[in-house]
Amino acid sequence: KGKLQGKALDGKGQAIAAKITISGPENKVLPVDALGGFTTDLPPGNYSIQAEATGYPKQTRPLQIIAGQTTSIDLTLKKRTGRSPVRMTKRSIRIRRKVHFATGTATLLQDSKQLLDEVAEALSGAPEVLLVEIGGHTDNRGSKANNMRLSQSRADAVLNYLVQAGVKANRLKARGYGPSRPKAPNITPRHRARNRRVEFRIKKRK
């Protein structure tokens, strides 16, 4: 087996009494000590680890356990300031912030992971939503073929993250639209930034 150790902390680096859930080849709920620490032994493999505490959005991260090695991870829960950046409507899940990726790639940036944790939390509270389409969109710079591939890869990355965060895969589908559905003319940097986006459209309800 491999060893997992970590801490559950708030935005100021203080320990919090979080519930730590491990999902993967072995499923566990871990106790947290007075310093926010947790530790356990696990069979090797790919896991998802989730921390939740009253008053904080959940945090979910992927985790790989390697036999004979110690894996360390700290989970930081930050209190939501102001209203939630995620709002559920009849036909869509609206996000007040953008999903950000490393330039030219489908690698999610850290602020986007926190946003997607809130999307996952909204979906967990809305079991009547049966299917959500994750749409990836780009601006028109570069070839259409490359933009279609990039938008699909980004939509897939969002889907995979939400699944790791506990959303069932059969509730999600990913589709890359490339530059085919602009929200603004691709004539200024600001307009192009508007067109680079991820959207969540509700396709099926109970």
QUIKA-V525047 format. One record per helix or strand of 2 or more residues. SS is the DSSP state (A for helix, B for strand). FROM is the first residue (numbers start at 1). LEN is the number of residues. If there is no record, write none. Layout:
BEGIN
[[SS FROM LEN] [SS FROM LEN]]
END
This chain:
BEGIN
[[B 2 9] [B 19 5] [B 28 3] [B 37 6] [B 45 8] [B 59 7] [B 70 8] [B 86 3] [B 92 4] [A 110 15] [B 129 9] [A 144 21] [A 169 3] [B 172 7] [A 189 7] [B 197 9]]
END
